[in-house]
Every structure is written in structure tokens, then in C-alpha cells.
Amino acid sequence: MGSAPIGPLLLSCSVPMMISMLVQALYNIVDSIFVSRVNEAALSAVSLAFPIQNLMIAFAVGTAVGVNAYLSRCLGEGNRAEASRAAMNGLFLAFCGGIAFLVFGILGARAFIASQTTDAQIMQYGADYLSICTLWCMGLFLQCMLEKLLVATGRSAFAMASQLIGALVNIALDPIFIFVFGMGVKGAALATVLSQAVGAIWILRFLTGPKTILRLRKKNLRLEKRYVVPCLALGVSTFVMLSTESLLSISFTSSLSRYGGDLAVGAMTIITSVSQLVSMPLQGICQGGQPIISYNFGARNNNRVKKAFFTQFGVCITFTTICWIILLLAPQIFAGLFTSDPNLTAYTVWSLRIYMIGIFSLGFQLACQQSFLALGQAKICLLLACLRKLILLIPLIFILPQFFENKVFAVLAA
């Protein structure tokens, strides 16, 4: 972290994180694929549980990213004892998050599903799926936290391996539990939580073994304000970014449904998937670069901090600019990946060009936001996280249609 050439180091840290983020997104996709073979009610039920699952991921990843930034600075300062205490405080926070959602699973899972549907079968399926995912969510929280502890030490490849192991276990167990044992949606949920637990155990064995520079010790497993407060403050911006995705989706869907009907909503569903092909690798680049900046900031190596920032900044802008050119010149390629309907394809091509017209600028925003996080500037990082989605985008989705004759264009232009 303190001496390797910045370019190759950023590559070695970022590529595993990009793969990890893509694999993490596979959990819900894999569940949906297998559950769809049960019946349509089962698939609808699982989709109703996604907002809570997204909230769990937002809390788990947000907390873990905050601990990662603080921990990397401690390692850069050469203070391994302080880093170990911060890491154990992070694990305690993960336990607290898991317990909070466990309580929700007991008291509120069924009520949450019931608030979205009156169909008795969907309600039962949804309650079964969500209850298992929340009651046994400790694996998710521990896996996210332990992965970020590994990344802070420069072991991104081991974190990626944890995600791959979990994903393979999930893919293997889904058909066994759903079809062989006849558990239906319960089987899908059980496969998910077990695969997350396997990933967490794999990392925990490494972090408690002889090969890690960050040794986890039981005596440090307690909450201390001097660690918890800065870690949570740094993690808030990531939590806001992830947790607002559901709110953003609702805002887009409700407006497009009103102005463009099913065709516009279908196009937006495809656009959301395509946009993840840009945003998720971009987040991987930034999360890989974050510990490099934090470590050298802690080591007071300012020249290396600047070089790491500008390298990450250049990579992010280059990546989003290339995506921007491809998406504007050949949107039909991406539309064709998701639909063969000529009407939906044509509508998606038109919509995609409008929606992606400013996507090149996402590299500027995310590179700077994650760099402020790496430097411990929690307030600025939170402002940048809130500015694009909460302060600008969501209000504009509802305001701009009042000033344009083509309402769908206005929503997409937001």
C-alpha cells in the first residue's frame, strides 16, 4: 500500500472489488431465476422482499466501508493495535445490525409484505422468504464487514474469493432446496443465508490465522465511542447511496407509469439494468482505490495520496466516457440483450440515449465522493451522496414534467 506503483496497485485492488460487487448482485438474480420456476406468485413474493434486502445490504456495506476507511488510516500510521481494536468494533457493529433485522424479522416481516399485497398466496410466500432472510441475516453482515477488513489490508483478491464461494454455494443449493427438497421460496431464502454464512466463515478463518497483518482478538470485541462514531459517520454516505435506490426506483416507476404506461416502465427496467453495468464497476474502482488513499493519508505520504487520487480519477472518467460513447452510439445492442419485442426495443433505444446523455459525469462525482470518504471528510462525502439523488434527481423527476410537453422525456432528462 505504501510503496508499490500506484497504477498496478489500483488495478490489483479494484478488479477484485468490481467482480465482488457484480457477484453480490447475483444473489437476488439467482433467487429470482430459480423461484420463477415455482410459479408467478412466488416470483412476485420475492420481489416484494427486495426493498428490505436492499436496506440490509445498504446498512451492512455502509458500516463496513466506514470501518474500512478508518482502519486503512490506522494501518498507514503503523498502529496495528489501534487497527485491531477498530476492526473488532466494526464486527460488533455488524452483530448489532444483524440483531436489529432479526427483531424486524420476528415482529414486522409479515406486516411489511401484507402492506404491499392482498393476495393470500403471495403474502404467505413473501412472509416465508423475508422472515428467513432477516432472521438469519448475520452471515450477510459479517461477510460484508470481514470483506472490507480484508480490503483495508490490501487483500482484495481474498474478499473476491469469499463472494465467489458464497455465490457458487447459493447457485448449488437453490435447486436442491427449492426442487429436490420441495421447499419453494423457503429453500431460496435458506440457500441465500447459508451461502453468506459460508463466505463469512471463510474470511474469519483467514483473519484469525497466522497469515494476516490484521489480527482479530476477542478482548477488543466491544463498542468504544472513539471508533464507532467516526466509522458510522464515514459510512453514512455509502448507506444513503445504496438505500435510496429503492426510493429512486419507486419515483421513476410511478412517474413513467403515469405518463408512458407499461412500455415506458418496461424500458426503465432495462435502463436500470444497463446503468448497473456502468455504476457497479465504477464503484468497484473507487472502493479498490479507497484503502490506498486512506493508508497513505495515515502515513502522511501526501504526494502518494495525490497520485492515487488522480490515478483513480483518471480511470473513473475514462471508464464512464467510454461507456457514454458506446451507449449513445449503439444503445440497440444493450436493449436487444433484454428484449426481442420490436416496440419495446425501439422505445428503450430512444429512452436510453436520453437517460445516459450525462453518464460520463458520474466518474467525476463518484471518484471525488469516495476520495473524501478515504480522507475522513464525512460531511462533504454525505453532501455529495445526497446531492445527486435526494436533492436533485428525485425532485426533478416530478418537477420537470410540468415544463415539457413530452412528459416521459422530462422524467428521463431529470
Secondary structure as GFF3:
##gff-version 3
##sequence-region A 1 414
A	DSSP	alpha_helix	6	35	.	.	.	ID=ss1
A	DSSP	alpha_helix	40	76	.	.	.	ID=ss2
A	DSSP	alpha_helix	80	107	.	.	.	ID=ss3
A	DSSP	alpha_helix	109	114	.	.	.	ID=ss4
A	DSSP	alpha_helix	120	135	.	.	.	ID=ss5
A	DSSP	alpha_helix	138	152	.	.	.	ID=ss6
A	DSSP	alpha_helix	156	175	.	.	.	ID=ss7
A	DSSP	pi_helix	176	180	.	.	.	ID=ss8
A	DSSP	alpha_helix	185	207	.	.	.	ID=ss9
A	DSSP	three_ten_helix	218	220	.	.	.	ID=ss10
A	DSSP	alpha_helix	225	298	.	.	.	ID=ss11
A	DSSP	alpha_helix	302	329	.	.	.	ID=ss12
A	DSSP	alpha_helix	331	338	.	.	.	ID=ss13
A	DSSP	alpha_helix	342	355	.	.	.	ID=ss14
A	DSSP	three_ten_helix	359	361	.	.	.	ID=ss15
A	DSSP	alpha_helix	362	374	.	.	.	ID=ss16
A	DSSP	alpha_helix	378	386	.	.	.	ID=ss17
A	DSSP	pi_helix	387	393	.	.	.	ID=ss18
A	DSSP	alpha_helix	394	399	.	.	.	ID=ss19
A	DSSP	three_ten_helix	400	402	.	.	.	ID=ss20
A	DSSP	alpha_helix	407	413	.	.	.	ID=ss21
###
